[in-house]
């Protein structure tokens, strides 16, 4: 089991999918699965129950807006390998996670999980024992920032100014938290 962490906009999902495709082409179908931690976002309905729901929604993507305990339980189930494990995915069209989007078979030998906080040690996050290796996708902040702005504009229909504001008030704060966990990686992965 491998954790792939990195800044928002670093390209974690893209790299994970490409690695799974390459491994499965080389070693055979079902040899590797790439999973995202985004399915563990707290739903908008749960964030609405926070003491300051507007602030919770504005900061969605911060470590405390995920269900880290549920992620840890699923990782433990994957590690034990006694039964197939269902995995949630984040559905951009509804802006919420969807339960049981994927099923991981017990005979999948290689599992790569990508996400922001897999190396983070605060806010209820402690996934250290869940992974055999911990990777950090080491992308310059400016590169990740630009990719994130383009993603916000494409997926949310935001203007450049709106995307930059969103990055300034939320994503950059998350990036600082993620960057602080970089030192706990076993490997730094560079795009080149």
C-alpha positions as CSV (number, residue, x, y, z in Angstrom):
1,X,0.0,0.0,0.0
2,X,1.4,3.3,-1.1
3,X,0.4,6.9,-0.1
4,X,0.9,9.6,-2.6
5,X,0.5,13.1,-1.1
6,X,1.2,16.5,-2.6
7,X,0.0,20.0,-2.9
8,X,-3.5,20.9,-4.2
9,X,-3.0,21.0,-8.0
10,X,0.2,19.0,-8.0
11,X,-1.2,16.3,-10.2
12,X,-1.7,13.5,-7.7
13,X,-4.8,12.0,-9.4
14,X,-3.3,12.2,-12.8
15,X,-0.1,10.5,-11.7
16,X,-1.9,7.8,-9.7
17,X,-4.2,6.9,-12.7
18,X,-1.2,6.8,-15.1
19,X,0.8,4.6,-12.7
20,X,-2.2,2.2,-12.3
21,X,-2.7,2.0,-16.1
22,X,1.0,1.4,-16.7
23,X,1.3,-1.3,-14.0
24,X,-1.9,-3.1,-15.1
25,X,-0.7,-3.0,-18.7
26,X,2.6,-4.5,-17.7
27,X,1.6,-6.9,-14.9
28,X,-2.0,-7.7,-15.9
29,X,-5.4,-6.3,-15.1
30,X,-6.2,-5.9,-11.5
31,X,-2.5,-5.7,-10.4
32,X,-2.9,-2.1,-9.1
33,X,-5.7,0.2,-8.1
34,X,-5.5,3.9,-7.7
35,X,-7.8,5.4,-5.1
36,X,-8.4,9.0,-4.0
37,X,-9.1,10.3,-0.5
38,X,-11.5,12.9,-1.8
39,X,-14.5,10.5,-1.3
40,X,-13.9,11.1,2.4
41,X,-14.9,14.8,2.2
42,X,-17.5,15.6,4.8
43,X,-20.8,16.1,2.9
44,X,-22.2,19.6,2.6
45,X,-25.0,18.5,4.9
46,X,-22.5,17.6,7.6
47,X,-20.6,20.8,7.1
48,X,-23.9,22.7,7.5
49,X,-24.1,21.3,11.1
50,X,-20.8,23.0,12.1
51,X,-21.0,26.0,14.5
52,X,-20.1,28.3,11.6
53,X,-21.4,26.5,8.4
54,X,-20.4,29.3,6.1
55,X,-16.8,29.1,7.3
56,X,-16.8,25.3,7.1
57,X,-18.0,25.4,3.5
58,X,-15.5,28.1,2.6
59,X,-12.6,26.0,4.0
60,X,-13.8,22.8,2.5
61,X,-10.7,20.8,1.7
62,X,-9.0,21.7,5.0
63,X,-8.0,18.6,7.0
64,X,-10.9,19.0,9.5
65,X,-13.4,18.9,6.6
66,X,-12.6,15.2,5.9
67,X,-13.7,12.1,7.8
68,X,-10.1,10.9,8.6
69,X,-11.4,8.2,10.9
70,X,-13.5,6.6,8.1
71,X,-10.5,6.7,5.8
72,X,-8.3,5.1,8.5
73,X,-10.9,2.3,8.9
74,X,-11.1,1.6,5.1
75,X,-7.3,1.6,4.9
76,X,-7.2,-0.9,7.8
77,X,-9.8,-3.1,6.0
78,X,-7.7,-3.0,2.8
79,X,-4.6,-3.9,4.8
80,X,-6.3,-6.9,6.4
81,X,-7.5,-8.1,3.0
82,X,-10.2,-10.4,4.4
83,X,-13.0,-9.1,2.2
84,X,-13.5,-6.8,-0.7
85,X,-13.7,-3.1,0.4
86,X,-16.0,-0.5,-0.9
87,X,-14.5,3.0,-1.5
88,X,-16.3,6.3,-1.8
89,X,-15.5,8.8,-4.6
90,X,-16.0,12.5,-4.9
91,X,-18.7,13.4,-7.5
92,X,-18.0,16.9,-8.9
93,X,-21.5,17.1,-10.4
94,X,-23.1,17.0,-7.0
95,X,-20.2,18.5,-5.1
96,X,-20.3,15.7,-2.5
97,X,-18.9,12.2,-2.0
98,X,-20.7,9.1,-3.2
99,X,-20.5,6.0,-1.1
100,X,-19.6,2.6,-2.5
101,X,-18.4,4.1,-5.8
102,X,-15.6,1.5,-6.1
103,X,-15.0,-2.0,-4.9
104,X,-11.4,-3.2,-4.2
105,X,-10.9,-6.9,-4.5
106,X,-9.0,-8.9,-1.9
107,X,-6.6,-10.1,-4.6
108,X,-5.4,-6.6,-5.7
109,X,-1.7,-6.7,-4.7
110,X,-0.9,-3.0,-5.1
111,X,-3.0,-0.2,-3.8
112,X,-2.0,3.5,-4.3
113,X,-4.0,6.1,-2.4
114,X,-3.6,9.7,-3.4
115,X,-4.6,12.8,-1.4
116,X,-3.6,15.9,0.4
117,X,-3.3,14.8,4.0
118,X,-2.1,11.2,3.9
119,X,1.2,12.3,5.5
120,X,-0.4,14.9,7.9
121,X,-0.2,14.2,11.6
122,X,-2.8,16.7,13.0
123,X,-6.5,17.2,13.1
124,X,-7.2,13.5,13.7
125,X,-4.9,12.4,10.8
126,X,-2.5,9.6,11.5
127,X,-2.2,7.2,8.6
128,X,1.5,6.4,9.2
129,X,0.9,2.6,9.9
130,X,-1.5,2.2,7.0
131,X,1.1,2.4,4.2
132,X,4.2,0.5,3.2
133,X,5.6,3.5,1.4
134,X,4.8,7.2,1.6
135,X,5.5,9.3,-1.5
136,X,5.2,13.1,-1.9
137,X,4.6,14.5,-5.4
138,X,7.2,17.3,-5.3
139,X,5.8,20.0,-7.6
140,X,6.7,23.7,-7.3
141,X,4.1,25.8,-5.6
142,X,3.7,28.1,-8.6
143,X,3.0,25.1,-10.9
144,X,0.4,23.6,-8.6
145,X,-1.2,27.1,-8.1
146,X,-1.6,27.6,-11.9
147,X,-3.0,24.1,-12.4
148,X,-5.4,24.7,-9.5
149,X,-6.6,28.0,-11.0
150,X,-7.2,26.4,-14.3
151,X,-9.1,23.5,-12.6
152,X,-11.3,26.0,-10.7
153,X,-12.1,27.9,-13.9
154,X,-12.9,24.7,-15.8
155,X,-14.9,22.8,-13.2
156,X,-16.7,25.6,-11.4
157,X,-16.9,28.2,-14.2
158,X,-15.0,30.7,-12.1
159,X,-13.2,33.7,-13.6
160,X,-9.5,34.0,-13.1
161,X,-10.0,36.5,-10.3
162,X,-12.5,34.2,-8.6
163,X,-10.2,31.2,-8.9
164,X,-7.3,33.3,-7.5
165,X,-9.4,34.4,-4.6
166,X,-10.4,30.9,-3.8
167,X,-6.8,29.8,-3.8
168,X,-5.8,32.7,-1.6
169,X,-8.5,32.1,1.1
170,X,-8.5,28.3,1.1
171,X,-6.2,26.3,-1.2
172,X,-3.0,28.1,-0.3
173,X,-3.7,27.5,3.4
174,X,-4.2,23.8,2.7
175,X,-1.0,23.8,0.7
176,X,1.0,25.1,3.7
177,X,-0.4,22.2,5.8
178,X,0.4,19.7,3.1
179,X,3.9,21.1,2.5
180,X,4.7,20.7,6.3
181,X,4.1,16.9,5.9
182,X,6.6,16.6,3.0
183,X,9.4,15.6,5.4
184,X,7.6,12.4,6.4
185,X,7.7,11.0,2.9
186,X,9.9,8.0,2.1
187,X,10.3,9.2,-1.4
188,X,10.0,12.6,-3.3
189,X,8.5,12.0,-6.7
190,X,9.3,14.6,-9.4
191,X,7.4,15.1,-12.6
192,X,10.6,15.1,-14.7
